[in-house]
Amino acid sequence: MAFRPIITFSWPTMTALAAVLASGQPVQADNPSGSFIGSCVYSHGYEICSERWGDIKSGLPRIIEVPAPQGERASEAEARERKWLARCRPVIRQDRYGVGRYAYARPGCEFGKSED
């Protein structure tokens, strides 16, 4: 006599069942803020998921938030930005595929060059 499973599940059914079971799990004890980020990729009937618990400031892992310059550095950055905009005059133009691309008045502007 051959073994035959009583119930067979497809990948979408198993995925839905896993989602229902996972939604009832409590937040981990070392996560006082209760922050959670999760994402899944589906391809050819397979599912690959990733999740992050904890203090999540940025939505993406390994992204470091850099504070904006303040005081004298802020005024220097603004002056540099104005100089670059005056020299390069960036505009967005559609390429032949309809994708917006930046175009500049002078060469080197795509690299942040603000002087000749």
Secondary structure, 3 states (H helix, E strand, C coil): CCCCCCCCCCHHHHHHHHHHHHHCCCCCCCCCCCCEEEEEEEECCEEEEEEEECCCCCCCCCCCCCCCCCCHHHHHHHHHHHHHHHHHCCEEEECCCCCEEEECCCCCHHHCCCCC
